[in-house]
């Protein structure tokens, strides 16, 4: 029944991710998300029926790792000061927000570990915070993969220039197929697992030193 505690953490993590995109875009001159009512922590405008509800519940019922996403925040790069570079910053803000949540969760994990809340509540909170650390790392790592339409692709589009940009843009129509191929061949797990293990090791070292 851990999924009952994990789902709210997942919901908040993906909503915070999308809020970060909208807020950063607003700061860079694009108020599309604000005008669309998406610059809010109210979960209702961010809910995607498949990514925020059906997929996480299905994962929980089938005992798969709980994953999901929120409805993408609308962003108009041409309303920003520098469309390509600003869009890269907006894209990076999403994974960065998850890394921030991971850091906050790690600090709270260390504080909770001292057992001020009583044995049973401490055990529950440690489980929730451990999940928050892991899911936010996974969201950050996954979204930084430079394949369209993930955030990493918009970062690359803002960084690459000239011939390198032209070559990179050729994969855009096939990006979703690339992601599906990575998932079904197991390559996605092989790519992400070493990065996740390294990140968890660094987080563990930080918690121990705190």
C-alpha positions as CSV (number, residue, x, y, z in Angstrom):
1,X,0.0,0.0,0.0
2,X,3.0,2.3,-0.2
3,X,1.6,3.7,-3.5
4,X,-1.0,5.6,-1.4
5,X,1.8,7.7,0.0
6,X,3.9,7.7,-3.1
7,X,1.2,9.1,-5.5
8,X,0.9,12.5,-3.8
9,X,4.7,12.9,-3.9
10,X,4.7,12.0,-7.6
11,X,1.8,14.4,-8.3
12,X,3.5,17.3,-6.5
13,X,6.9,16.6,-8.2
14,X,5.6,16.7,-11.7
15,X,3.4,19.7,-11.0
16,X,6.3,21.5,-9.5
17,X,8.3,20.6,-12.6
18,X,5.7,22.2,-14.9
19,X,5.3,25.2,-12.6
20,X,9.0,25.8,-12.9
21,X,8.8,25.9,-16.7
22,X,5.9,28.4,-16.6
23,X,7.5,30.6,-13.9
24,X,10.8,30.7,-15.7
25,X,9.1,31.5,-19.0
26,X,7.2,34.3,-17.3
27,X,10.5,35.7,-15.9
28,X,12.0,35.6,-19.4
29,X,9.0,37.6,-20.9
30,X,6.4,35.0,-21.9
31,X,3.2,35.2,-19.9
32,X,1.4,32.4,-21.9
33,X,1.4,30.0,-18.9
34,X,0.2,32.8,-16.6
35,X,-2.7,33.8,-18.9
36,X,-3.6,30.1,-19.3
37,X,-4.0,29.7,-15.5
38,X,-1.1,27.3,-15.3
39,X,1.2,29.4,-13.1
40,X,-0.3,27.8,-10.0
41,X,0.3,25.0,-7.5
42,X,-3.4,24.1,-7.8
43,X,-3.1,20.5,-9.2
44,X,-6.3,20.6,-11.2
45,X,-5.1,22.7,-14.2
46,X,-2.0,20.5,-14.4
47,X,-3.7,17.1,-14.4
48,X,-3.1,15.0,-17.5
49,X,-5.7,12.1,-17.5
50,X,-3.1,9.6,-18.7
51,X,0.2,10.8,-17.2
52,X,-1.1,12.1,-13.9
53,X,-3.9,9.6,-13.1
54,X,-4.1,6.4,-15.2
55,X,-0.4,5.6,-15.6
56,X,0.7,6.1,-11.9
57,X,-2.3,4.1,-10.7
58,X,-1.7,1.4,-13.2
59,X,2.0,1.3,-12.2
60,X,1.0,1.0,-8.5
61,X,-1.5,-1.8,-9.1
62,X,0.9,-3.8,-11.3
63,X,3.8,-3.2,-8.8
64,X,5.8,-1.3,-11.4
65,X,7.9,1.8,-10.4
66,X,5.5,4.6,-10.1
67,X,6.0,7.1,-12.9
68,X,4.0,9.8,-14.6
69,X,3.8,13.4,-15.9
70,X,1.7,16.5,-15.7
71,X,0.1,18.4,-18.6
72,X,2.9,20.4,-20.3
73,X,2.8,24.1,-19.6
74,X,2.2,26.2,-22.7
75,X,5.3,28.3,-23.6
76,X,5.7,30.6,-26.6
77,X,9.5,31.1,-27.2
78,X,8.8,34.0,-29.6
79,X,7.5,36.2,-26.7
80,X,10.8,35.9,-24.9
81,X,13.8,38.2,-25.3
82,X,16.0,35.6,-26.9
83,X,13.8,32.7,-28.1
84,X,16.5,29.9,-28.5
85,X,18.6,30.6,-25.5
86,X,15.7,31.5,-23.2
87,X,13.9,28.3,-24.3
88,X,16.9,26.3,-23.2
89,X,16.8,28.0,-19.8
90,X,13.1,27.3,-19.5
91,X,13.7,23.7,-20.4
92,X,16.5,23.3,-17.8
93,X,14.3,24.8,-15.1
94,X,12.1,21.7,-15.0
95,X,14.9,19.2,-14.1
96,X,16.5,21.8,-11.9
97,X,13.3,22.0,-9.9
98,X,13.3,18.2,-9.4
99,X,16.9,18.4,-8.2
100,X,15.9,21.1,-5.7
101,X,13.0,18.9,-4.4
102,X,15.5,16.1,-4.1
103,X,17.9,18.2,-2.1
104,X,15.1,19.4,0.3
105,X,13.9,15.8,0.7
106,X,17.4,14.7,1.5
107,X,17.7,17.3,4.2
108,X,14.3,16.5,5.7
109,X,15.3,12.8,5.6
110,X,18.3,13.5,7.7
111,X,16.3,15.6,10.2
112,X,13.5,12.9,10.4
113,X,16.1,10.2,10.9
114,X,16.7,11.4,14.4
115,X,13.3,10.1,15.4
116,X,11.6,13.2,16.8
117,X,8.3,12.1,15.4
118,X,8.0,8.7,17.1
119,X,9.0,5.3,15.7
120,X,6.0,4.6,13.5
121,X,5.6,8.1,12.0
122,X,9.4,8.3,11.6
123,X,9.4,5.1,9.6
124,X,6.6,6.3,7.4
125,X,8.2,9.7,6.8
126,X,11.5,8.2,5.9
127,X,9.9,5.9,3.4
128,X,8.0,8.9,1.8
129,X,11.2,11.1,1.7
130,X,13.3,8.2,0.3
131,X,10.8,7.9,-2.5
132,X,10.8,11.6,-3.1
133,X,14.6,11.6,-3.4
134,X,14.5,8.8,-5.9
135,X,11.5,9.9,-8.0
136,X,12.8,13.5,-8.3
137,X,16.3,12.2,-9.4
138,X,14.6,9.9,-12.0
139,X,12.5,12.8,-13.3
140,X,15.5,15.1,-13.6
141,X,17.7,12.4,-15.3
142,X,15.0,11.3,-17.6
143,X,14.0,14.8,-18.7
144,X,17.7,15.7,-19.4
145,X,18.0,13.0,-22.0
146,X,18.6,15.0,-25.3
147,X,15.8,13.4,-27.3
148,X,12.7,15.3,-28.4
149,X,10.3,16.2,-26.8
150,X,12.1,15.9,-23.5
151,X,13.6,19.0,-21.8
152,X,17.1,17.9,-22.8
153,X,16.2,18.4,-26.5
154,X,15.2,22.0,-26.0
155,X,18.5,22.6,-24.1
156,X,20.4,21.1,-27.0
157,X,18.4,23.3,-29.5
158,X,19.4,26.4,-27.5
159,X,23.1,25.4,-27.2
160,X,24.0,23.9,-30.6
161,X,24.8,26.1,-33.6
162,X,25.5,25.7,-37.3
163,X,26.0,22.3,-38.8
164,X,25.7,20.6,-35.4
165,X,22.3,22.1,-34.9
166,X,21.2,21.1,-38.4
167,X,22.2,17.5,-37.8
168,X,20.5,17.4,-34.4
169,X,17.2,18.8,-35.7
170,X,16.9,15.8,-38.1
171,X,15.8,13.5,-35.2
172,X,13.0,15.8,-34.1
173,X,10.2,14.1,-36.1
174,X,11.3,10.7,-34.7
175,X,12.0,11.7,-31.1
176,X,9.0,9.9,-29.6
177,X,9.8,6.7,-31.5
178,X,13.4,6.9,-30.2
179,X,12.1,7.2,-26.6
180,X,9.8,4.2,-27.1
181,X,12.6,2.2,-28.6
182,X,14.8,3.0,-25.6
183,X,12.0,1.9,-23.2
184,X,11.1,-1.3,-24.9
185,X,14.7,-2.5,-25.6
186,X,15.7,-1.8,-22.0
187,X,18.4,0.7,-23.1
188,X,16.7,3.5,-21.2
189,X,17.2,1.7,-17.9
190,X,20.8,0.9,-18.8
191,X,21.4,4.6,-19.5
192,X,19.7,6.0,-16.5
193,X,20.7,3.4,-13.8
194,X,24.4,4.3,-13.6
195,X,23.6,8.0,-13.4
196,X,20.9,7.3,-10.8
197,X,23.3,5.1,-8.7
198,X,25.9,7.8,-8.8
199,X,23.5,10.5,-7.8
200,X,22.1,8.4,-5.0
201,X,25.6,7.8,-3.7
202,X,26.4,11.5,-3.7
203,X,23.1,12.2,-1.9
204,X,23.9,9.5,0.7
205,X,27.3,11.0,1.3
206,X,25.7,14.4,1.7
207,X,23.2,13.1,4.2
208,X,25.9,11.3,6.2
209,X,28.0,14.5,6.3
210,X,25.0,16.7,7.3
